[in-house]
């Protein structure tokens, strides 16, 4: 029985000691925290908050316009034969490059040659008739002047002469038409380019009424870019502005310039169309129809620092403020400049310089706010290098 009491007493003692130790630890911790708070209040300390920043003046900007589309060849046409008949020969295949005027195909021209001979004979007969009536007309005109023939005789001579003249003109026109038809049995390339499709074979019959397409010919020496510019941004772009073009298919990039911008706005898409051209005559030409991604930075943004609208705070007096990070604290900066038409970015005239860290969310901080920069600093633009 005594042993039992001693064990019970030891357990109670240990529990009491443990409880006392916990109370002491909590008291010490509370005192330490209170001391820290008092120290912070006495020294004016403030907990730093995390912020994201952008580096002014580096990289690329959302201020640029990005447009996508398909590269269109300078010329693409369906080549058809203007006459009918049996295809006698085809001189090109798909993929062949041809020069303007080069023979692509020929029809059997036997009937057309016969037509030229007939027309030539008719012309020669009309020419003889004309020359004969012309001589008679001139002779009778002289006799009429002398009063040696009647007016009716002279009138008949005049009508005969005019009729022979019109007959000669008609015969000449028919001869020219027959020659043209013979020439059109030969199909020529209308411009220098590449055959991308062949739709006929030797021996096939070409219906002159249908005039079927025989070849597709494309000129890729220049490629056209139709750029759809957002209505709100189009005013920042002008002819001559540089366009950087990227080809997703092979990663190639190259530069060109805008040649023209339309005055009208697409009421459905709220865009204006700009046109640019690419010279495409190198050893590794770009295929027509390839998709592209174009990046355009308007002249009004070149050399400017752009900040996202979230980095700007507008005061009651209409002044603009942003915050930069210096020595772990925010510093308020008064800005001059203006927002882009779509309010997405602010074009800085003064107040921020290249390389400064600008707080992305101005609403999260105040002047003198202790901060810690989180993540990698994003980059804004300085439009383009000056």
C-alpha positions in Angstrom: 0.0 0.0 0.0 2.9 2.4 0.8 4.5 1.8 -2.5 1.3 2.6 -4.3 1.1 6.0 -2.6 4.7 6.9 -3.4 4.1 6.1 -7.1 1.0 8.3 -7.2 2.8 11.1 -5.5 5.7 11.0 -8.1 3.3 11.1 -11.0 1.5 14.1 -9.6 4.8 15.9 -9.0 6.0 15.3 -12.5 2.7 16.6 -14.0 2.9 19.8 -11.8 6.5 20.4 -12.9 5.6 20.0 -16.6 2.6 22.4 -16.3 4.8 25.0 -14.7 7.5 24.7 -17.4 4.8 25.2 -20.2 3.5 28.3 -18.4 6.9 29.7 -18.0 7.7 29.2 -21.8 4.5 30.9 -22.9 5.2 33.8 -20.6 8.8 34.2 -21.9 7.5 34.1 -25.6 4.8 36.6 -24.9 7.3 39.0 -23.3 9.7 38.6 -26.3 6.9 39.4 -28.8 5.8 42.3 -26.8 9.4 43.5 -26.7 9.7 43.1 -30.5 6.5 45.1 -31.1 7.7 47.8 -28.6 11.0 47.9 -30.4 9.4 48.2 -33.8 7.1 51.0 -32.6 10.0 52.8 -30.9 12.2 52.5 -34.0 9.4 53.2 -36.6 9.8 49.7 -38.1 7.2 48.2 -40.5 6.8 44.8 -41.9 7.7 44.6 -45.7 5.0 43.4 -48.1 5.8 41.4 -51.3 5.4 43.2 -54.6 5.9 42.4 -58.3 7.9 44.9 -60.4 8.8 45.6 -64.0 12.0 47.0 -65.3 11.4 50.3 -67.2 12.8 50.5 -70.6 13.8 46.9 -71.4 12.4 44.1 -73.6 9.2 44.2 -75.6 5.9 45.8 -74.9 2.3 45.1 -75.0 2.2 48.5 -76.6 3.1 46.8 -79.9 0.3 45.4 -82.1 0.4 41.7 -82.9 -1.3 40.6 -86.1 -1.6 37.2 -87.6 -2.5 36.1 -91.1 -1.4 34.2 -94.3 1.3 35.4 -96.7 -0.4 36.1 -100.0 1.6 35.9 -103.3 1.9 39.0 -105.5 0.0 37.2 -108.2 -1.9 33.9 -108.5 -4.0 33.0 -111.5 -5.8 30.1 -113.2 -4.4 29.6 -116.7 -7.0 28.5 -119.2 -6.9 27.9 -122.9 -9.0 30.4 -124.9 -9.6 28.0 -127.8 -10.9 24.4 -128.0 -9.3 21.2 -129.3 -7.1 18.2 -128.5 -4.1 18.9 -126.2 -1.1 18.1 -128.3 1.7 18.7 -125.8 2.3 19.8 -122.2 5.7 21.4 -121.5 5.6 21.8 -117.7 4.9 19.9 -114.5 3.9 20.9 -111.0 6.7 22.7 -109.3 8.4 24.0 -112.5 9.4 27.6 -112.5 8.5 29.4 -115.7 9.2 32.8 -117.3 6.6 35.2 -118.6 5.7 34.1 -122.1 7.0 30.6 -121.8 5.0 27.9 -123.6 3.0 25.8 -121.1 1.0 23.6 -123.5 -0.2 23.4 -127.2 -3.4 22.3 -128.8 -3.7 20.5 -132.2 -3.8 23.5 -134.5 -4.5 21.9 -137.9 -8.0 23.3 -138.1 -6.9 26.7 -137.0 -4.2 26.8 -139.6 -6.8 26.0 -142.2 -8.9 28.8 -140.9 -6.0 31.2 -141.3 -5.6 30.1 -144.9 -9.2 30.6 -145.6 -9.2 34.0 -144.0 -6.1 35.0 -145.9 -7.7 34.0 -149.2 -10.8 36.0 -148.4 -8.7 39.0 -147.6 -6.8 38.8 -150.8 -10.1 38.6 -152.8 -11.4 41.6 -150.9 -8.2 43.5 -151.6 -8.5 42.9 -155.3 -12.1 44.1 -155.4 -11.2 47.2 -153.4 -8.3 48.1 -155.7 -10.5 47.6 -158.8 -13.4 49.7 -157.5 -11.0 52.4 -156.3 -9.5 52.8 -159.8 -13.0 53.0 -161.3 -14.1 55.5 -158.7 -11.1 57.8 -159.2 -11.6 57.7 -163.0 -15.3 58.4 -162.8 -14.7 61.2 -160.3 -12.5 62.9 -163.0 -15.2 62.5 -165.6 -17.8 63.9 -163.3 -15.7 67.0 -162.8 -15.7 67.4 -166.6 -19.4 66.8 -166.8 -18.9 63.7 -169.0 -21.0 61.4 -166.9 -24.3 61.7 -165.1 -24.7 62.1 -161.3 -26.3 58.7 -161.0 -23.3 57.0 -162.6 -21.0 58.7 -160.2 -23.2 57.8 -157.2 -23.1 54.1 -158.2 -19.3 54.3 -158.5 -19.1 55.9 -155.1 -21.3 53.3 -153.4 -19.3 50.5 -155.1 -16.1 52.0 -153.8 -17.4 52.3 -150.2 -18.8 48.8 -150.3 -15.4 47.4 -151.5 -13.6 49.4 -148.8 -15.8 48.0 -146.0 -15.5 44.5 -147.4 -11.7 44.8 -147.3 -11.9 46.0 -143.7 -14.1 43.1 -142.7 -11.8 40.6 -144.5 -8.8 42.0 -142.7 -10.6 41.7 -139.3 -11.5 38.1 -140.1 -7.9 37.3 -141.1 -6.6 38.9 -137.8 -9.1 36.9 -135.8 -8.1 33.6 -137.5 -4.4 34.4 -136.7 -5.3 35.2 -133.1 -7.2 31.9 -132.7 -4.2 30.1 -134.1 -1.9 31.9 -131.7 -4.2 31.0 -128.8 -3.8 27.3 -129.4 -0.5 27.8 -127.6 -0.8 28.5 -123.9 1.8 30.9 -122.5 2.7 31.8 -118.9 1.1 35.2 -118.2 3.9 36.1 -115.7 7.0 34.7 -114.2 6.2 32.2 -111.4 5.8 28.6 -110.4 3.3 26.0 -111.6 1.5 24.8 -108.5 -1.2 22.7 -110.2 -1.7 20.9 -113.5 -5.3 19.9 -114.3 -5.0 18.5 -117.9 -3.3 15.7 -119.8 -2.0 15.2 -123.3 -4.8 13.9 -125.6 -7.6 15.5 -123.5 -10.2 17.6 -125.3 -10.6 21.2 -124.3 -14.1 22.5 -124.8 -13.9 26.1 -126.2 -17.2 27.0 -124.5 -16.1 25.9 -121.0 -12.5 27.2 -121.2 -11.4 24.9 -118.4 -8.5 25.7 -116.1 -5.3 24.0 -117.3 -2.7 25.3 -114.7 -2.5 27.3 -111.5 0.4 29.7 -111.7 1.8 31.6 -108.7 4.3 34.4 -108.4 5.9 34.3 -105.0 8.6 36.8 -105.7 6.8 39.2 -103.4 4.4 38.3 -100.6 1.7 40.5 -99.3 0.8 40.9 -95.6 -2.7 42.1 -94.8 -2.5 43.3 -91.2 -5.6 43.9 -89.2 -4.9 46.7 -86.7 -7.2 47.3 -83.7 -9.2 50.5 -84.3 -8.0 51.9 -81.0 -4.3 51.3 -81.9 -4.3 52.0 -85.6 -3.8 55.7 -85.1 -0.4 55.0 -83.6 0.8 53.4 -86.8 1.7 55.1 -90.1 3.1 54.1 -93.5 6.8 53.4 -93.1 6.6 51.9 -89.6 8.6 48.8 -89.2 7.1 45.3 -89.0 8.8 42.3 -87.6 7.5 39.2 -89.2 7.8 35.7 -87.6 7.1 32.4 -89.3 5.8 29.8 -86.8 6.5 27.1 -89.3 10.3 27.4 -89.3 11.1 30.1 -86.8 12.4 32.6 -89.4 12.1 36.3 -88.7 12.6 39.3 -91.0 11.6 42.9 -91.2 9.6 45.0 -93.6 7.7 48.3 -93.5 4.0 49.2 -93.8 3.2 50.7 -97.2 -0.4 51.7 -96.8 -3.2 51.9 -94.1 -6.8 52.0 -95.2 -9.0 54.9 -94.0 -12.1 52.8 -93.4 -12.8 50.7 -90.3 -14.3 47.2 -90.4 -17.5 47.8 -88.5 -17.7 44.1 -87.4 -14.1 43.5 -86.3 -13.3 47.2 -85.4 -10.1 47.0 -87.3 -8.3 48.9 -90.0 -6.2 47.1 -92.6 -2.5 47.8 -93.2 -0.5 46.4 -96.1 3.1 45.4 -96.2 5.2 43.5 -98.7 8.1 41.0 -98.4 10.7 40.5 -101.2 11.0 36.7 -101.6 13.7 36.0 -104.1 16.4 34.4 -102.0 17.8 30.8 -102.1 15.3 29.7 -99.5 12.0 31.5 -100.5 9.0 31.5 -98.2 6.1 29.5 -99.5 3.1 31.5 -100.4 0.2 30.8 -98.0 2.5 30.4 -95.0 1.0 31.7 -91.8 2.8 34.7 -90.1 2.8 36.6 -86.9 3.6 40.3 -87.2 4.7 42.7 -84.5 4.3 46.4 -85.0 5.4 49.2 -82.8 3.9 52.4 -83.9 6.0 55.5 -84.5 4.3 57.2 -81.5 5.8 54.6 -79.1 9.4 54.4 -80.4 11.8 55.4 -77.7 9.1 55.7 -75.1 8.8 53.8 -71.8 5.4 52.1 -71.4 3.9 51.0 -68.1 0.9 48.9 -67.5 -2.2 50.8 -66.4 -2.2 48.9 -63.1 1.1 50.7 -62.3 -0.5 54.1 -62.6 -2.4 55.9 -59.9 -4.5 58.9 -60.9 -4.9 61.5 -58.2 -8.0 63.7 -57.6 -6.3 66.6 -59.4 -5.7 64.5 -62.5 -2.0 64.0 -61.9 -0.4 60.6 -62.5 1.8 58.7 -60.0 3.7 55.5 -60.0 6.0 53.8 -57.5 9.5 52.7 -57.9 11.5 50.5 -55.5 14.7 52.0 -54.0 16.6 50.4 -51.0 13.7 48.2 -50.1 11.1 50.9 -50.0 8.7 52.5 -52.5 9.2 56.0 -53.8 6.3 57.9 -55.4 7.1 59.4 -58.8 5.0 62.0 -60.5 4.6 61.2 -64.2 3.8 63.2 -67.4 2.4 61.3 -70.3 -0.8 59.7 -71.4 -2.7 56.5 -71.6 -3.0 54.6 -74.9 -6.4 54.9 -76.5 -7.5 51.5 -75.1 -6.2 52.4 -71.6 -4.0 49.3 -71.4 -0.7 51.1 -71.0 0.7 54.5 -70.1 3.2 56.2 -72.3 5.8 57.9 -70.1 7.2 61.3 -71.1 9.0 61.9 -67.8 9.1 60.7 -64.2 10.7 57.2 -64.7 14.0 56.4 -66.2 15.5 53.3 -67.8 16.3 50.4 -65.5 14.1 51.5 -62.5 12.0 48.9 -60.8 8.3 50.0 -61.1 5.6 48.4 -58.9 3.1 46.6 -61.0 0.1 47.1 -58.7 0.2 50.8 -57.5 -3.0 50.3 -55.4 -1.1 47.9 -53.1 1.5 50.4 -51.8 2.0 53.9 -50.6 5.0 56.2 -50.6 7.8 54.9 -48.3 6.2 51.4 -48.0 8.8 48.7 -47.1 8.6 46.0 -49.8 10.3 42.8 -51.0 10.4 42.1 -54.7 9.0 38.7 -55.5 9.7 36.6 -58.6 11.6 37.7 -61.6 11.2 41.3 -62.6 9.1 41.6 -65.7 10.2 43.8 -68.5 8.4 46.7 -70.2 9.4 48.4 -73.3 11.2 51.2 -74.4 9.3 51.0 -77.6 12.2 50.2 -79.8 15.9 51.1 -79.7 16.4 54.6 -80.8 
